[in-house]
Amino acid sequence: MSAVTKAIALPQGEEAVQEGLETYQITRKVGGTAQTRSQQHPGHCVLLAELVPHLSSTSSLRLPCQHQASGSGYLKPQNIDWQMSANRQAHSTDNYNSQELILRRGQPFSFSLTLNRVLRSGESLGFIASTGPSPSESAKTRAVFSLSSGTSGGSWYAQLVSQRENTLNISISSPANAPIGWYTLNLQVFTQGNNFTLKLGMLILLFNPWSQADSVFMNSQAERREYVLEDSGAIFVGSTNRISMIGWNFGQFEGDILNICLAILDSSLNFRRDPAHDVARRGDPKYVGRVLSAMVNSNDDNGVIAGNWSGSYTGGRDPRNWNGSVEILKEWKKSGFRPVRFGQCWVFAGTLNTVLRCFGIPARVITNFNSAHDTDRNLSVDVFYDPMGNPLDKGSDSVWNFHVWNEGWFVRNDLGPSYNGWQVLDATPQERSQGVFQCGPASVAAVREGDVNLDFDMPFIFAEVNADRITWIYDARRNTQKQNSSDTNTIGRYISTKAVGSYSRMDVTEKYKYPEGSSQERQVFDKAVGKLKPNRTFGPTSATEVERDEREPSISGVFKVNGILAVGKEVNLALTLKNLTRDMKTVTVNMTAWTIVYNGTLVHEVWKDSVTISLDPEEEVQHPVKITYAQYEKYLKADNMIRTTAVCRASDEAEVVVERDVILDNPTLTLKLMDQARMRKPVNVQMIFSNPLDEPVKNCVLMVEGSGLLLGSLKIDVPTLRPKEQSRVRFEIMPTRSGTKQLVADFSCDKFPAIKAMLSVDVAV
């Protein structure tokens, strides 16, 4: 049974507002002055129920009168029916696994209020809706409104829909720009001069992409289903020549996730500095998105996830082993809101996607291949090699094999209608913005047009997809560096997201920039350079001499793959060199291979070689490159990436740098559904994995999760597999929702740190 609130009988002209269980604030108007006092009233009272935040599924409560106040004619509520099921279905919030009344702003909700008698002449009801620690009408975090027969656009209003004797059917609507979050709804009773206020209950207000008046309105039903209601998805990873897909469990409707997402807002620096102002701004998706981009990483504010790109993950989890956001968010809460270790870009993006969709902001995950990290706003990234072919960790710029961020869909009233729609939000901590590791929102339309002067973080995001890649040869012995090449086409390739309604890849590169190499693309780039006026002289090193060689190279080169690329197998490549002239050429080639993390972080050199190759006029030759498993085994990280580089020089001509990143395939992990899946019926799933190595694999762990299929995540310890042995493991899931659901799995062991699989499960009623 809920707690009890007491409404007290007062002399005419006084009004009571409950402060505590037995204490009331009494207001009496004397002339034009309001006099206030606090008073305890353990005596004459009528018992009224207070609906606690966790409302019952029946959403109806009988309010018995156990003690009558003197004068049985006092008006008082007896029963409230929140019509929970109908309201949540109408507001598209019935998927949330919680007992709260979850509503979308700008849309009416209904409930019935039964009084102890009919309203008499001169009696009326009103309501107070408030949110945040210091609600005020001026900040639009508190609204006082009366029960009327009409509607009022743009503000809170309550309408009497119908009345049957002493039962009132009431509809309340919030403004389409109301701050999101927890609200308290109070009832005001005005009767016989004795006015009192009592708490009816709590509700949660969310953004409303179904409402045309909301700044997050999305017209397409299919897109709303994908970008708001879909609780699982896919994230694209890899490289330009080997794009792959991993499943991700967003799980925005799972139990307690909405409350955790609201706690993220309440943990932000903005809230801690000025709670009232922060809450008042939560009606703006632009503001909410920017706060979340800071809070999903932990760099400034003890946020959700700690990033780690070192290749060593002691004290936490390898970022590749996460299957989704639910476990991360629940671990953050369980730990007392301490950062979860560890994440990389797709982990930040997957988690931010969960929070955005949970709040009702349409959102999707975006992958940019060959993504530039330009730290000095000069719209170029400088990449360094030594004469022996070793990539150098010099300067602060870098090129990531891929980088993952988010897009949120909303209006940009601060910029104008041409910049509405998809907005870049990036929670990966890369560079500070206004003193904090946050990024966005940046209009995708503005990125395409080179409007780098607009808010927020436009130069950095523009560079990620448009920067020029400048290659330098740095000679430490001579303390010189030479610009080797400038590539205008490499950065920002195959910008990808999951397609609406399917697991195919949708390319959105044209949304970010005009076709590579087109006159429009270079005009936009020049426009951006003109706005920023960057210093584009040379890269940041301590070299005393900087050279440029303007001569065209006389040779060309490329690495080609021969055979399969798989962990445990020899890596077979061929360096193909071609003489572009009609003269003989003698080429000195210095080659190296390094294991790397996907963002370009060097892990360890695993192979090197130097050769001299003679080329006849216009001749093309292939030189084999072989890297054994024994050479790379100990240094390969979960990304399975090896970077091969060749610095080729013919006589006294400029060097030609040839580079290729190869990704080695993991063995296949198979998930197989053994029975027809039905709601609330256990169903068996089988995992199949074969050890391809000539040695045992140990410390094997299978992690599985899937919204609507499992409560939380499932961890299974798998016995050691002998060489070439196959393992079959059965486990049980219990579907709780019908429709097509996704099961995602991660298998890790000492030789294979992160093998991924996903399985679509059609759940019948």
C-alpha positions, 0 to 999 in steps of 0.5 A: 500500500502506498504512503498516506497524504492528509488533507486537512480542514482549515478555516475559510481563506486558508490554503494547505500544501503538504510539506511532510507526512504530518506537516503542512504549509498553511497560507492565509490571505489577509488583505493583499498579503499572504501569511504563511506558517507551518503546522502539524495536523495529526488530528482531524483529517481525511486520508488521501493516497499518494501514488508513489513513482513505481505505479502498479500495473493496474494503475488504479487505486481506491482511496478509502476515507478511514477518518472523516473530517468534521463536515462530511461535505468536504470534496476529496478524491477517492480513486484514481485510474491512470489508464497506464496500458492505454496511455503507454500504448498511445505514447509508444512507450509500452516497450519500456520494461518498467512500472512508471507512467512514461509519456511523450511531450506535446501529447495528451494522456488521460486518467479518471478521477473519482471524487467522494461527491459531485463538484458543486458551484464555486468548487474547482480543481487545478494541477501543478506539474513540476520537474527538477530541484528548484522548479519555477514558472519562469524557467518553464519547469513548473506549470500551474493550470486549471481543469477546463473544458477547452485546450491551450496550445503551447502550454500545460493544460487539463481538459475535462473530457467527460463526467459521469456523476462524481467520476471525471475523465481528464486529459492533460497535455504538456508543451511540445518543448517541455523539458524531459525527465521526472515530473511530479503531478499535484492536484489542487482542490478549491472548495469552500475557501479551504484550498489544499494541494496533494501529490497525485504521483510521478511521471516521466516525460520524453521527446516525441518524434511522433509529434510535428510540433516536437523538434525531434519529429521524424515523418517516416514511420519506418525510420521512427521504428528503426531509429527510436524503437529498434533495440538492437542493431549493427556497427560497421568496423574494419578497414576500407578493403575489409568492412565487417559488421558486429551486432550490438544490443542497444536495449533502451527498453530494458529494466532500469535503463531509463532511470540510469539514462536520467541519472546520466543527466543528473551526474553531468557537470552542468547539473552539478554547477547549476541544477535548475538551469540544467533541468530547464534546458532539457527540452532542447535535444541539441543541449541534451545531446551535447551533455550526453556526448560528454557524459558517456565518456569519463574524462571530465565528469566521472562519466560512464565509460573509460577509454583505452587504446593502449592494447593493454586492458588489465583492470577492465574488459577488452573493448572488443568483448562488449556485446551491448550497452545494457551491461555497461550502463547497469555496471556503471550504476552498480559500481556507484557511478564509477567509470566502466573500463574499457571502451573504444569508439564503437562502445561509446557510440553504441552506448550513446545510441542507447541513451538517445533512443531511450529519451526519444531522440532518433539516433543511428550509429555512423562509421567513417573509414580512414577517419582523420584526427586533426588536432591543429585545425589545419584540415590536414593530417601529417603521417610520418615514416623513417627511411627504413619503412617504420611508421613513426608516432610523431606529431599529434595527428593520426588516421584511424582505420575507422571511427564510429560516432552517432547522428541524432535527428532534430531541428537546429533553431540556432542555425536555420532550417537548412541545417535541420535533420541529422546532427553528428554527436561523438562521445569518444574523447578525442579533443576538448571542446569548451574545456570538456571532452564533448563533440557536437551536435554538428549539422551533417548538412553543414559538414557537406557545405564546409560551414566550419564556422557554425556550432558545434565542433565543425572544424574537427568533424569536417576534417574527419571526413575531408582532411588531406593526408600528407606523408613525410619521411623523417630522418632522425640521423640528419634531423630532417623531414621531407614531404613525400606526398599529399593525398586529397582522396584517402580520408572519409571513405565508405561512411556507413550505417545500418539500413532501415529495416535490414542488416545491410550496409547503407552508404551515407558518404554523399550526405557528408561531402560531394563526390571525391575528386569533383570540383564541388568537393574541392570548392567546399574544401577551399571554402573551409580553409578560407574560413579557418585560415589554418597554418598549412606549412608543415607537420609538427616535428623538431626537424631543423630542415623541411624539404619538399620534392615536387618531382613526379615519382618514376615508380608506383607500388601496391601491396596485394593479398595472396591467399586467405587472411586468417589468425593462425595462418601465414600472411602472404602479400606481394609488393607490386612495383611498376616502372613508370618510365622508359629507363632502367630503375634500381629500387631500394625497398625497406619494409616493415610490418607492425601489429596495430590498434585500429586507431593507428596506435603501434603495438609491436614490429613483427617483421622487416626486410630490405631488398634491391629490385631492378626494373626494366622500362615499364616493367612490373614485378612482384616481390613476395612478403611472408609473415609467419604466425609465430612472428605475429602471434604474441603481438596481435590485438583483438583488432587483428590488424597488421600494417605493412609499409614499404619505403621505395627509392629509385636512385636520387628520386623521391621516396614512394611510400606503399602501405596496407593494413590487413585484417586477419579473420577469426574462426567462425562462431556459429549460433543455432536455434534448436526450437521454435521461439515462443514468448515466455517459453524456454528455448535452446540455442547451440554455440559451435566453435572449432579450434583451427590451431595446432595448439590448445586454446584456453580460458574460453568464455562465451558471453551472450545477450539480447533484449527481449530474449535474456534478462541481463547477460549470460556468461558460460565458461567453455572447457579448453579445446584441443588442437582442431577440436570442435566445441558445442555448447547449449544454453537456454533463453527465455523470450519476453517479447514477440517479433524479430529479436537479435541474440549477440555473442562474444567468444574469447580465449587466450588465442582469440580475444574477441570472436563475434556472432549474432542470430536473429530470432523470430519470437511467436506469441 
